Amino acid sequence: MASPTTVLVTGGTGVLGRELAGLLEDRAEIRVLSRRPPQRPGFVQGDLETGDGLAAALTDVDVIAHCASAADYRRPRRDVAQTRRLLDALDGARPHLVYISIVGVDRIPFGFFQAKLDAERLVEDSGLPWTILRATEFHDLVLMFLMKLARAPVAVVPRGACFQPVDVSDVAERMVELVLGPSAGRVRELGGPRVESMAELMRSYLTAAHRRRPVLKVPLPGGA
Ligand SMILES: NC(=O)c1ccc[n+]([C@@H]2O[C@H](COP(=O)([O-])OP(=O)(O)OC[C@H]3O[C@@H](n4cnc5c(N)ncnc54)[C@H](OP(=O)(O)O)[C@@H]3O)[C@@H](O)[C@H]2O)c1
């Protein structure tokens, strides 16, 4: 019997990675990379910022599902450095690298998106078999934005800003197909079922949370 595919899930403790690792559990040999000491079998300790533990984590890996992110909007290039560190640690090995990116990274002039695009380019130029899936924002992230903006007495939202939020489990299911399939380059983007303005989303949130606030739309500077 062929041995199961060994998959390293970077960011396997995060919103997407957790879901993905759970779905892959019965279908592959899973290693979850985390900076924290292993909490259970299958977890490996490693740090994409310092490189500690990466060589061991990458030994005999067939596929890397690269879902880790510093999620640092002030220092967005940390994600580029982490991806470079991951590639450097491969030391000649050639696993299939599956990377999760964000819809619009090539069109929206935010530093975080530009860094994400640069990380995509590192993947594309790595010489490895690669697959990149761009997804829209997950519901969890949009909810976090809304909760933060609704803390003020007036909920200020950028005029014209829209989201097409997607359920993270839909993204994880698509990632499973990609991880277990052959390298496919840049695949079709994945978004949620509805495009909604931030003002509409804020009103829905306020209703659901039983909170009363005026919603004020303000213009967003720049080309976004
Ligand atoms: N959130 C969204 O709406 C959205 C939409 C489209 C695409 N994406 C992309 O999907 C990916 C996952 O997003 P997410 O929201 O699931 O992320 P998240 O919940 O913020 O999780 C981040 C993960 O990265 C790991 N990590 C951070 N720094 C690390 C380091 N130095 N070394 C090793 N691991 C490190 C963390 O692991 P430990 O803390 O355990 O070390 C954690 O598991 C990201 O690339 C993101 O850009 C996200």
The ligand as an SDF file (V2000), in Angstrom:
LIG
                    3D

 48 52  0  0  0  0  0  0  0  0999 V2000
   -8.5090   35.9760    7.2970 N   0  0  0  0  0  0  0  0  0  0  0  0
   -8.9850   36.2270    6.0870 C   0  0  0  0  0  0  0  0  0  0  0  0
  -10.0460   36.8280    5.9120 O   0  0  0  0  0  0  0  0  0  0  0  0
   -8.2000   35.7620    4.8730 C   0  0  0  0  0  0  0  0  0  0  0  0
   -8.7560   35.8650    3.5900 C   0  0  0  0  0  0  0  0  0  0  0  0
   -8.0100   35.4060    2.4910 C   0  0  0  0  0  0  0  0  0  0  0  0
   -6.7430   34.8790    2.6840 C   0  0  0  0  0  0  0  0  0  0  0  0
   -6.2490   34.8210    3.9570 N   0  0  0  0  0  0  0  0  0  0  0  0
   -4.9110   34.2670    4.1460 C   0  0  0  0  0  0  0  0  0  0  0  0
   -5.0770   32.9940    4.7350 O   0  0  0  0  0  0  0  0  0  0  0  0
   -3.9780   32.7250    5.6070 C   0  0  0  0  0  0  0  0  0  0  0  0
   -4.5030   32.3010    6.9610 C   0  0  0  0  0  0  0  0  0  0  0  0
   -5.2270   33.3600    7.5320 O   0  0  0  0  0  0  0  0  0  0  0  0
   -5.8800   33.1640    8.9890 P   0  0  0  0  0  0  0  0  0  0  0  0
   -6.8150   34.3000    9.1780 O   0  0  0  0  0  0  0  0  0  0  0  0
   -6.3550   31.7670    9.1200 O   0  0  0  0  0  0  0  0  0  0  0  0
   -4.5970   33.3670    9.9090 O   0  0  0  0  0  0  0  0  0  0  0  0
   -4.5320   33.4670   11.5040 P   0  0  0  0  0  0  0  0  0  0  0  0
   -5.7740   32.9110   12.1230 O   0  0  0  0  0  0  0  0  0  0  0  0
   -4.1180   34.8650   11.8470 O   0  0  0  0  0  0  0  0  0  0  0  0
   -3.3540   32.4570   11.8700 O   0  0  0  0  0  0  0  0  0  0  0  0
   -2.0270   32.8030   11.6340 C   0  0  0  0  0  0  0  0  0  0  0  0
   -1.1970   31.5450   11.7810 C   0  0  0  0  0  0  0  0  0  0  0  0
    0.1420   31.8440   11.4160 O   0  0  0  0  0  0  0  0  0  0  0  0
    0.9980   31.2150   12.3510 C   0  0  0  0  0  0  0  0  0  0  0  0
    2.2080   32.0210   12.4780 N   0  0  0  0  0  0  0  0  0  0  0  0
    2.3020   33.3690   12.6300 C   0  0  0  0  0  0  0  0  0  0  0  0
    3.5910   33.7320   12.7400 N   0  0  0  0  0  0  0  0  0  0  0  0
    4.3240   32.5830   12.6490 C   0  0  0  0  0  0  0  0  0  0  0  0
    5.7150   32.2980   12.7040 C   0  0  0  0  0  0  0  0  0  0  0  0
    6.6290   33.2840   12.8940 N   0  0  0  0  0  0  0  0  0  0  0  0
    6.1250   31.0210   12.5760 N   0  0  0  0  0  0  0  0  0  0  0  0
    5.2120   30.0170   12.4100 C   0  0  0  0  0  0  0  0  0  0  0  0
    3.8820   30.2180   12.3550 N   0  0  0  0  0  0  0  0  0  0  0  0
    3.4400   31.4870   12.4720 C   0  0  0  0  0  0  0  0  0  0  0  0
    0.2340   31.1570   13.6560 C   0  0  0  0  0  0  0  0  0  0  0  0
    0.6860   30.0210   14.3790 O   0  0  0  0  0  0  0  0  0  0  0  0
    1.1500   30.0410   15.9460 P   0  0  0  0  0  0  0  0  0  0  0  0
    0.5680   31.2850   16.5600 O   0  0  0  0  0  0  0  0  0  0  0  0
    0.5610   28.7630   16.4950 O   0  0  0  0  0  0  0  0  0  0  0  0
    2.6230   30.0170   15.8870 O   0  0  0  0  0  0  0  0  0  0  0  0
   -1.1880   30.9500   13.1820 C   0  0  0  0  0  0  0  0  0  0  0  0
   -1.4840   29.5740   13.0610 O   0  0  0  0  0  0  0  0  0  0  0  0
   -3.1130   33.9880    5.6130 C   0  0  0  0  0  0  0  0  0  0  0  0
   -2.0730   33.8570    4.6810 O   0  0  0  0  0  0  0  0  0  0  0  0
   -4.0760   35.0590    5.1420 C   0  0  0  0  0  0  0  0  0  0  0  0
   -3.4240   36.1530    4.5160 O   0  0  0  0  0  0  0  0  0  0  0  0
   -6.9380   35.2200    5.0430 C   0  0  0  0  0  0  0  0  0  0  0  0
  1  2  1  0
  2  3  2  0
  2  4  1  0
  4  5  1  0
  4 48  2  0
  5  6  2  0
  6  7  1  0
  7  8  2  0
  8  9  1  0
  8 48  1  0
  9 10  1  0
  9 46  1  0
 10 11  1  0
 11 12  1  0
 11 44  1  0
 12 13  1  0
 13 14  1  0
 14 15  2  0
 14 16  1  0
 14 17  1  0
 17 18  1  0
 18 19  2  0
 18 20  1  0
 18 21  1  0
 21 22  1  0
 22 23  1  0
 23 24  1  0
 23 42  1  0
 24 25  1  0
 25 26  1  0
 25 36  1  0
 26 27  1  0
 26 35  1  0
 27 28  2  0
 28 29  1  0
 29 30  1  0
 29 35  2  0
 30 31  1  0
 30 32  2  0
 32 33  1  0
 33 34  2  0
 34 35  1  0
 36 37  1  0
 36 42  1  0
 37 38  1  0
 38 39  2  0
 38 40  1  0
 38 41  1  0
 42 43  1  0
 44 45  1  0
 44 46  1  0
 46 47  1  0
M  CHG  2   8   1  16  -1
M  END
$$$$
